[in-house]
Structures are given as C-alpha cells and as structure tokens.
Amino acid sequence: MNRAIYGLPWILALGACTLAACTLGPNFTPPSVHTAPGYAAPGEAPPPADQHISIGPAGAQTEADWWTQFHSRKLDDVMALANAGNQNIKAATARVAQAREEVNAAEGALLPQLSLDATAGRQKYGVALFGPANINVPAFTYYSVGPSLTMPLDLFGANRRKVEETKAYKAYQGYQLDAAMLSLTGSVAAEALAIASARAQIAVLQNIVADDRHNIALVQTSLDAGTATRTQLLSAQSQMASDQTLLPELQQQESAARHALAILVGKAPADWVVPDFNLTDFTLPAQITAGLPSELLHRRPDIRAAEAELHMASAAIGVATANLYPQIDLTGTLLQEALMPGNLFNASAAAWSIAANLTQPLYDGGQLSAKRRATLDGYQASLASYRQTILISFGQVADQLQALSHDADQLRDQNAAAQISLDARDLARRSYSAGNSGILDVIDAERRAAQAQLGLSRATAQRLLDTARLYVALGGTPVPVPKPAAKGQID
C-alpha cells in the first residue's frame, strides 16, 4: 500500500508530461512546383502523326508493364528473367527490407524499455567513509537481481521526428527500388534492340557482300571475253573488301549487346543463350499517352525519391531542434538484494527505486546549434536537388518527344532513299547486262543502295529505341493502346 502511495505522484507526473509533449520542427508538406502545360519548347516540331502522342490527363491506366506495348514475346520473357535475377534489383530490395527494420527500431525507442539486471560483486569500504567513528567494515559479497523499466518521455518530439525520418528513408529506398527496376527494363529493351539492329545490318551487309562476289564474277567473265579491263576487276574486288571490313564492327556490337543483356538478367555470358532478336519482333506503339507534366511528379520514381529525401531533411530539422531542449527519462527498478544468494527473493530482500533523469545542455561549444543550422542548410540543398530532378525529368521527356518526331522524318526519308537506290541499282545492272554501261556504274549504284539499306535498319531501330526511352522518361507508367499493328510494321 505504501509503495502505491509513493508511486502515485510519479504516475501522475508521467501522465502530465505525456499530455504536455509536443513535436518541434516543421511538419513536412511537398513544396509547390511550377509546371508548364506541355513539354516542348515554343516552335519545336509536333509529335509524329503516325504515332499519336497525347499531352493531356493520362486518365485510366492499364495494368500491363510498359514494354508489353511492343508486343514482343521474346522481350517479355527476358524482362521476366531480368526482374527475377538482376543483382542490382536484389540489392535494392534488401535495402528496402533494411529500411523497414530501421523504422521498427525507431518506433521501438518510443516504447518503455524493460530489462532484467543481475549483479554479483565484492566490495570493501574505506575507513574514512563513516566519519569520526572510523568504523572498519569488512569486505563483503553482495547479490542483486530485478527488472528495470525506463520510460522515454520524448517531451519535444526528438524520437518521434526520428521515426518520421526513418519512415521517409524507407519510402526513399522504395522509390530507389522502383527507379532501379525502371532503369533495368530500359536497359534490357535497349540491349535487345541493339542486338536486333546489329543483326539487321549484318544481314544487309552479307547480302551486299554476296552481290559483290556476283559482280566480281561478272567482271571476270567479261575480262576473259576481252570486254573488261583489269582495272575494273580490281575495282570490284576493292569494293567487296571494303564492304567486308564493316562486318567485324557490327558483329562486335552484337556480341557486346548479348553480353550486356546476359549480365542484366543475372547470368554470365557463358551461362545463358541470348534470344536472337530481330526488328520484326517489335511493333511500334501507335498511341502513347504522355500525360501532363504535373502528373510526372507522381510517376517518376526518381522524383518521388528526391521528395522522400526532402522529407528526411525536414524531419532531421525536428530532431536537431528537439535536442536543444531538456531530455527527460523516467526509470523504475525493483530489486532483490542480499549478502547471500540463498536470501534472495525473500520479503526482507525487496528494494525499489524511481528516478527522473533530466539532461539540459548548458554549454556544448555550440555543437547542437551548429547541427541544427546544418540541418536547415541540408534541407535547402535537398530542396534544390528535388527541383533540379524535376527539371531534368521534364527535359528528358522533351528530348524524347523531339527525338521521335525527328525519327519519323528520318525513317520516312530513309524509306524513300532505300527504294530509289534499289531502283537505281536494278537499272544499272540491266544497263550493264545490255552493254550500255560499265561495271563501275553497277558498283557505285550498289554502294548507294547498301548505304540506304543500312541507314534504313538504323533508323528503324532508333525509332523503336527512342520510343522505349520515352516510356522510361515518363516513369514507365503503362498507357492504353489500340489494337496492335501487324508484326514488323514501323510506320
């Protein structure tokens, strides 16, 4: 009964302190950001007409991942392997789990801390301790055991702000995981298209080299018949040698893309057979809903991560501010104390204590104030980084929109150039067969046709690649698309 009476004021004080607790520092709200109604600069080219790109409210979104808009089963399969096996994704996932446990630890610091303490010791008091009596107390052995309860009052919210900071860090790591996955899917698509582009150009060059051999055979026949010269034969042979020099570089490009793709899916190049991607495996999306710039703030994981970093900096201000004020803890202990182990847990061995610990910084050389000013400066730095991330994202979307517009023009011109060059090559061959022109005319026409065919392959791959980059720049948000066109249709 006496213990309850003695403990009542402490309980009342604890309740009063808890009710009076406050949380210092700013309450975080995302800063306002000016966003324009569109992405393109004044006077820039509009998006291509054959690939409708709407700049407006995104509306309802589908559940499919962005790369499925290319309708490539090979690409879908590789994406699934990459999402499951990529080591960067596994590392980012582990960091999210680590941040989650740090939140649990920070929240645990808000709760009472209960521990069991046990002590066994031997002690000898000095004679002068007991004053004029100079009692000589012999050395003795003592034992104690009992629970201890510590209650952090957190009157000014330092611990609560720390929880807020760790939760913001958890959100940051989650958005970093999203950004890593977006980067991974963009890289997988880029390497798959690099393989397809290299294979297309290699196929064109192999056909060109075959034509070169045919030309050499024609000139050799004419030379044997006395209607051609040795110079013409050397020209034909020189052209074939020149065309063959282009093959190793393209083959190396294909090999490098295959190796990079294997690493992206978490495999060594020797442990996985990379699919043979072809440009005809991809269908160019006919419609993309880019959404408004204001929507990009909620779709790009790097922007969300920068916002979470800003939240962390805001919570850090609260922690540093609260540290300037008194820190109060309540501690209660129940003990069993005795000089012999056998006397423990008797009624006469019971002891207890209740204490309030207050720590108020008086002079610390300006450390705490400097730390608070540092958190204010850190917030301003995070704010500038947040705004810079937004500007960069707008620029990336604008770049890709313009790239698609220019890609459409280039692909149209390359198609026309390829058709004209093929017609000119066929005409030169017929003219040579009829004896109306020389073999050099044929070689020149075939060289122009080869350049046009290679350019067409590159332009086709570039437009597909820039479309993939646009999806990544938009944050990978899936968009509704109409019924896909036939396989291999580019425009």
matplotlib code that plots the C-alpha trace (Angstrom):
import matplotlib.pyplot as plt

x = [0.0, 2.8, 4.6, 1.4, 1.1, 4.7, 4.5, 1.2, 2.8, 5.3, 2.4, 0.5, 3.7, 4.2, 0.7, 1.0, 4.3, 2.9, -0.1, 2.2, 4.5, 5.0, 6.8, 9.2, 10.4, 8.4, 5.6, 6.6, 4.4, 5.7, 6.8, 4.8, 6.4, 5.6, 4.8, 4.0, 1.0, 3.3, 6.9, 8.0, 9.7, 7.9, 8.4, 9.5, 8.2, 5.0, 4.9, 4.7, 1.3, 1.6, 2.4, -0.2, 1.3, -1.2, -0.2, -3.1, -4.6, -3.5, -6.9, -7.3, -4.2, -3.8, -2.0, 0.5, 4.1, 5.3, 7.5, 4.5, 3.3, 6.0, 4.1, 7.4, 7.1, 10.9, 11.3, 8.6, 10.4, 13.7, 12.1, 10.7, 14.2, 15.8, 13.3, 13.9, 17.7, 19.2, 21.7, 21.0, 17.3, 18.2, 20.4, 17.8, 15.2, 17.4, 17.9, 14.1, 13.9, 16.8, 15.0, 11.8, 13.6, 15.2, 11.7, 10.7, 13.8, 13.0, 9.4, 10.6, 12.5, 9.2, 8.0, 9.0, 12.3, 12.2, 15.3, 16.4, 19.5, 21.6, 24.7, 27.2, 30.1, 32.5, 33.3, 35.4, 34.6, 37.4, 37.6, 37.3, 33.9, 32.0, 33.4, 34.7, 33.6, 36.1, 34.1, 36.1, 33.5, 35.0, 34.9, 31.6, 30.0, 26.6, 23.9, 21.0, 18.5, 15.4, 13.7, 14.3, 11.8, 12.8, 10.2, 11.4, 9.0, 10.1, 8.6, 9.9, 9.5, 13.1, 12.2, 9.0, 10.9, 13.5, 10.7, 9.4, 12.9, 13.3, 9.9, 10.9, 14.1, 12.1, 10.0, 13.2, 14.6, 11.3, 11.4, 15.0, 13.9, 11.3, 13.9, 16.3, 13.6, 12.7, 16.4, 16.7, 13.8, 15.0, 18.5, 17.0, 15.0, 18.0, 20.2, 17.5, 17.1, 20.9, 21.0, 18.2, 19.7, 23.2, 21.6, 19.6, 22.7, 24.8, 22.1, 22.2, 26.0, 26.0, 23.7, 25.9, 29.0, 27.1, 26.3, 30.0, 31.0, 28.5, 29.9, 33.5, 32.3, 30.6, 33.7, 36.0, 33.7, 33.9, 37.7, 38.1, 36.0, 38.1, 35.3, 36.5, 39.8, 42.0, 41.2, 37.5, 38.2, 40.3, 37.6, 35.0, 37.4, 38.2, 34.5, 34.0, 37.0, 35.7, 32.2, 33.7, 35.5, 32.2, 31.1, 33.5, 32.4, 28.7, 29.5, 31.3, 28.3, 26.0, 28.4, 28.7, 24.9, 24.4, 27.0, 25.3, 21.9, 23.2, 24.6, 21.3, 19.4, 21.9, 23.8, 27.4, 27.6, 28.7, 25.7, 22.8, 21.8, 20.5, 17.5, 18.1, 16.1, 15.0, 13.5, 10.4, 9.9, 8.8, 5.7, 5.9, 3.1, 0.7, -0.5, 1.2, -0.5, 2.4, 0.2, 0.7, 4.0, 2.2, 1.4, 5.1, 5.8, 3.9, 5.0, 8.8, 10.4, 13.5, 11.3, 9.5, 12.8, 14.0, 10.8, 11.4, 15.0, 13.5, 11.1, 14.1, 15.9, 12.7, 12.5, 16.2, 15.4, 12.9, 15.4, 18.1, 15.7, 14.4, 18.0, 18.3, 15.7, 15.8, 15.7, 13.7, 13.6, 11.8, 13.4, 11.8, 13.6, 12.5, 15.4, 16.1, 19.3, 21.1, 24.6, 23.9, 22.4, 20.0, 18.5, 17.3, 13.6, 12.7, 10.4, 13.2, 15.4, 12.9, 14.1, 12.9, 13.6, 12.0, 14.1, 13.6, 16.7, 16.8, 19.6, 19.7, 22.6, 24.1, 27.3, 28.5, 30.7, 27.8, 27.6, 23.8, 23.1, 25.5, 24.0, 20.5, 21.8, 23.4, 20.1, 18.5, 21.2, 20.7, 17.0, 17.8, 20.2, 17.7, 15.0, 17.3, 18.1, 14.4, 13.6, 16.6, 15.4, 12.1, 13.7, 15.9, 12.8, 10.9, 14.0, 14.3, 10.6, 11.0, 14.2, 12.4, 9.3, 11.5, 13.6, 10.5, 9.4, 12.9, 13.0, 9.7, 11.2, 14.4, 12.6, 10.4, 13.4, 15.4, 12.5, 12.3, 16.1, 16.2, 13.5, 15.2, 18.6, 17.2, 15.6, 18.8, 20.8, 18.4, 18.6, 22.4, 22.5, 20.2, 22.2, 25.4, 24.0, 22.9, 26.3, 25.2, 27.3, 30.4, 30.8, 31.8, 28.3, 27.0, 29.4, 28.5, 24.8, 25.2, 27.2, 24.5, 21.9, 23.9, 24.2, 20.5, 19.6, 22.0, 20.5, 17.0, 17.9, 19.5, 16.5, 14.1, 16.0, 16.5, 12.8, 12.0, 14.7, 13.6, 10.0, 11.3, 13.3, 10.1, 8.4, 11.3, 11.4, 7.6, 8.3, 7.3, 3.6, 1.6, -0.8, -3.8, -3.0, -5.3, -5.2, -1.5, -0.5, 1.0, 4.4, 7.2, 5.1, 7.1, 5.0]
y = [0.0, 2.4, 1.7, 2.5, 5.8, 6.7, 5.8, 7.7, 11.2, 9.7, 8.2, 11.5, 13.3, 10.9, 11.4, 15.2, 15.2, 12.9, 15.2, 18.2, 16.6, 18.4, 17.8, 20.5, 21.2, 21.7, 19.4, 18.3, 19.1, 18.6, 22.0, 23.6, 23.3, 25.3, 23.0, 24.1, 22.7, 20.8, 19.6, 21.0, 24.4, 27.0, 26.3, 22.7, 20.0, 18.2, 14.5, 12.2, 11.9, 8.1, 7.6, 9.6, 11.0, 12.9, 15.5, 15.6, 13.9, 10.3, 9.0, 5.3, 3.3, -0.4, -2.9, -4.1, -3.1, -0.6, -2.9, -5.1, -2.2, -3.5, -6.9, -8.9, -12.3, -12.6, -9.2, -10.1, -13.4, -11.6, -8.9, -11.6, -13.1, -9.8, -8.7, -12.1, -12.4, -8.9, -8.4, -4.6, -5.3, -7.8, -5.3, -2.6, -5.0, -5.8, -2.1, -1.7, -4.5, -2.9, 0.4, -1.3, -2.8, 0.6, 2.0, -0.8, 0.0, 3.7, 3.0, 0.7, 3.6, 5.3, 2.4, 1.7, -0.3, -3.2, -5.1, -7.7, -6.7, -9.1, -8.2, -10.2, -8.3, -7.9, -4.6, -3.0, 0.4, 2.8, 3.5, 7.3, 6.8, 6.6, 9.8, 10.2, 6.7, 5.3, 2.0, -0.6, -2.5, -5.8, -6.7, -8.3, -10.1, -8.9, -10.1, -8.3, -9.2, -7.5, -5.8, -2.2, -0.1, 3.1, 5.4, 7.9, 10.9, 12.5, 15.8, 17.7, 15.0, 14.1, 10.4, 10.9, 13.0, 10.2, 7.8, 10.2, 10.4, 6.7, 6.3, 8.8, 6.9, 3.7, 5.5, 6.7, 3.2, 2.0, 4.6, 3.8, 0.2, 1.4, 3.6, 0.6, -1.6, 1.2, 1.6, -2.2, -2.5, 0.4, -1.2, -4.6, -3.0, -1.0, -4.1, -6.2, -3.5, -3.2, -6.9, -6.6, -3.6, -5.2, -8.4, -6.4, -4.5, -7.7, -9.4, -6.4, -6.4, -10.2, -9.6, -6.8, -9.0, -11.7, -9.1, -8.1, -11.6, -11.7, -8.5, -9.9, -13.0, -10.8, -8.7, -11.8, -13.3, -10.0, -9.9, -13.4, -12.4, -9.3, -6.8, -5.6, -4.4, -5.4, -2.1, -2.8, -6.2, -4.6, -2.0, -4.8, -6.7, -3.5, -2.8, -6.2, -5.9, -2.5, -3.9, -6.9, -4.5, -3.3, -6.8, -7.2, -4.0, -4.9, -8.4, -6.9, -4.7, -7.7, -9.6, -6.7, -6.3, -10.0, -10.0, -6.9, -8.5, -11.7, -9.6, -7.7, -10.9, -12.0, -14.5, -14.8, -14.6, -18.3, -19.4, -18.2, -18.3, -14.9, -14.8, -13.8, -10.5, -9.2, -5.8, -7.6, -8.9, -5.4, -3.5, 0.3, 1.5, 3.6, 5.7, 6.9, 9.0, 11.1, 12.8, 16.3, 17.5, 17.8, 14.1, 13.3, 14.4, 11.3, 8.9, 9.2, 7.2, 9.5, 12.5, 10.6, 9.5, 13.2, 14.2, 11.5, 12.8, 16.3, 14.7, 13.2, 16.6, 18.2, 15.5, 16.0, 19.6, 18.5, 16.1, 18.8, 21.3, 18.9, 18.1, 21.8, 21.2, 19.0, 15.3, 13.5, 9.8, 8.0, 4.9, 2.4, -0.5, -3.5, -5.4, -8.3, -7.5, -9.9, -10.7, -14.4, -16.0, -18.0, -14.9, -13.5, -13.5, -13.1, -10.3, -8.7, -8.6, -6.4, -2.9, -0.5, 2.9, 5.5, 8.2, 11.0, 11.8, 15.3, 16.4, 20.0, 21.2, 24.3, 24.7, 22.4, 24.7, 25.5, 21.9, 21.5, 24.9, 24.3, 20.9, 22.5, 25.1, 22.3, 20.5, 23.8, 24.1, 20.4, 21.0, 23.8, 21.5, 18.7, 21.2, 22.4, 18.8, 18.0, 20.9, 20.0, 16.4, 17.7, 20.0, 17.1, 14.9, 17.5, 17.9, 14.2, 13.8, 16.8, 15.3, 12.0, 13.7, 15.6, 12.5, 10.6, 13.5, 13.6, 9.7, 9.7, 12.2, 10.2, 6.9, 8.3, 9.8, 6.5, 4.5, 6.8, 6.7, 2.9, 2.5, 4.9, 3.4, -0.1, 1.0, 2.7, -0.4, -2.6, -0.2, -0.1, -3.9, -4.1, -1.4, -3.3, -6.6, -4.8, -3.3, 0.2, 1.0, -0.3, -2.3, 0.8, 2.2, -1.0, -0.9, 2.7, 2.0, -1.0, 1.1, 3.7, 1.0, -0.6, 2.7, 3.3, -0.2, 0.2, 3.6, 2.2, -0.5, 2.0, 4.4, 1.6, 0.6, 4.2, 4.9, 1.8, 2.7, 6.3, 5.1, 2.8, 5.8, 7.9, 5.3, 5.3, 9.1, 9.1, 6.9, 3.6, 4.3, 2.0, 3.5, 2.2, 1.4, 0.4, -2.9, -3.6, -3.4, -6.4, -7.6, -5.6, -2.6, 0.5, 3.3]
z = [0.0, 0.9, -2.4, -4.3, -2.4, -3.0, -6.7, -7.4, -7.8, -10.3, -12.3, -12.3, -13.3, -16.1, -17.4, -17.2, -19.1, -21.8, -22.3, -22.5, -25.0, -28.3, -31.6, -32.6, -36.1, -39.4, -40.5, -44.0, -47.0, -50.6, -52.0, -54.8, -58.2, -61.3, -64.2, -67.8, -69.7, -72.0, -72.5, -75.9, -76.2, -78.4, -82.1, -81.7, -84.0, -83.0, -82.3, -85.4, -86.8, -87.3, -83.6, -81.7, -78.5, -76.4, -73.9, -71.5, -68.5, -68.6, -67.3, -66.6, -66.8, -67.8, -65.6, -68.2, -68.0, -70.5, -72.6, -73.4, -75.7, -78.2, -78.3, -78.3, -76.6, -76.6, -74.9, -72.3, -71.4, -71.0, -68.8, -66.5, -66.2, -65.5, -62.9, -61.1, -61.4, -61.7, -58.8, -58.5, -58.0, -55.3, -53.6, -53.8, -52.4, -49.5, -48.8, -48.6, -46.1, -44.1, -44.0, -42.8, -39.9, -39.1, -38.8, -36.4, -34.3, -34.3, -33.3, -30.5, -29.0, -28.2, -26.0, -22.4, -22.2, -19.8, -18.8, -16.2, -14.3, -12.1, -10.2, -8.1, -6.5, -3.7, -2.0, 0.7, 2.1, 3.3, 7.0, 6.5, 4.8, 8.0, 9.6, 13.1, 14.2, 11.7, 11.6, 9.8, 7.7, 6.5, 2.8, 1.8, -1.2, -2.4, -4.9, -6.6, -9.2, -10.6, -13.5, -14.6, -16.6, -18.5, -19.9, -22.5, -22.3, -25.6, -24.5, -27.5, -30.1, -30.9, -31.1, -33.0, -35.6, -35.8, -36.6, -39.2, -40.7, -40.9, -42.5, -45.1, -45.6, -46.1, -48.7, -50.4, -50.6, -52.0, -54.8, -55.4, -56.0, -58.4, -60.2, -60.4, -61.9, -64.4, -65.3, -65.7, -68.0, -70.1, -70.3, -71.3, -74.0, -75.3, -75.4, -77.1, -79.8, -80.1, -80.9, -83.4, -85.1, -85.4, -86.8, -89.4, -90.5, -90.6, -92.8, -95.2, -95.4, -96.0, -99.0, -100.2, -100.0, -101.9, -104.6, -104.6, -105.3, -108.2, -109.6, -109.5, -111.3, -114.0, -114.5, -114.6, -117.3, -119.2, -118.7, -120.1, -123.1, -123.7, -122.9, -119.5, -118.1, -115.2, -113.6, -113.5, -111.9, -109.2, -108.5, -108.0, -105.7, -103.8, -103.2, -101.7, -99.5, -98.3, -97.5, -95.6, -93.3, -91.9, -90.7, -87.7, -86.1, -86.3, -85.1, -82.1, -81.4, -81.4, -79.1, -76.6, -76.5, -75.9, -73.1, -71.5, -71.7, -70.0, -67.1, -66.8, -66.3, -63.6, -65.8, -67.0, -70.8, -71.0, -68.8, -70.9, -74.6, -75.5, -77.9, -81.5, -81.5, -84.9, -85.7, -86.9, -83.4, -82.2, -83.1, -82.8, -80.4, -82.4, -79.4, -76.2, -73.5, -72.1, -69.5, -68.1, -66.6, -63.3, -63.4, -63.9, -60.3, -59.1, -61.8, -62.0, -59.1, -59.1, -58.4, -55.6, -54.2, -54.2, -52.4, -49.8, -49.3, -48.8, -46.2, -44.4, -44.3, -42.9, -40.1, -39.3, -38.5, -35.9, -34.3, -34.1, -32.7, -30.0, -29.0, -27.8, -25.1, -22.0, -22.3, -19.6, -18.8, -16.0, -14.6, -12.1, -10.6, -8.5, -6.8, -4.6, -2.6, -0.3, 1.0, 0.4, -2.7, -0.5, 0.9, -2.4, -3.2, 0.5, 1.6, 3.5, 0.4, -1.6, -2.7, -5.3, -6.8, -9.0, -10.6, -13.2, -15.2, -16.8, -19.2, -20.2, -22.4, -20.9, -22.8, -25.6, -27.6, -29.9, -31.3, -31.0, -32.5, -35.3, -36.0, -36.3, -38.7, -40.7, -41.0, -42.2, -44.9, -45.7, -46.3, -48.7, -50.6, -50.8, -52.0, -54.8, -55.7, -55.8, -58.1, -60.3, -60.6, -61.8, -64.4, -65.7, -66.0, -68.0, -70.2, -70.8, -71.8, -74.2, -75.7, -76.4, -77.9, -80.3, -81.0, -82.1, -84.3, -86.0, -86.1, -88.0, -90.6, -90.8, -91.2, -94.0, -95.8, -95.4, -96.8, -99.8, -100.3, -100.0, -102.6, -105.0, -104.6, -105.2, -108.4, -109.5, -108.7, -110.7, -113.6, -113.5, -113.6, -116.6, -118.3, -117.7, -118.9, -122.1, -122.6, -122.2, -119.1, -117.3, -114.1, -112.2, -112.6, -111.1, -108.2, -107.5, -107.6, -105.3, -102.8, -102.6, -102.2, -99.4, -97.6, -97.9, -96.6, -93.6, -92.9, -93.0, -90.5, -88.2, -88.5, -87.7, -84.6, -83.5, -83.6, -81.5, -79.1, -78.6, -78.0, -75.2, -73.9, -73.8, -71.7, -69.3, -69.2, -68.4, -65.4, -67.1, -66.5, -68.7, -71.1, -73.1, -76.7, -79.6, -81.3, -82.4, -86.0, -87.8, -86.7, -88.2, -89.2, -88.4, -90.0]

ax = plt.figure().add_subplot(projection="3d")
ax.plot(x, y, z, "-o")
ax.set_aspect("equal")
plt.show()
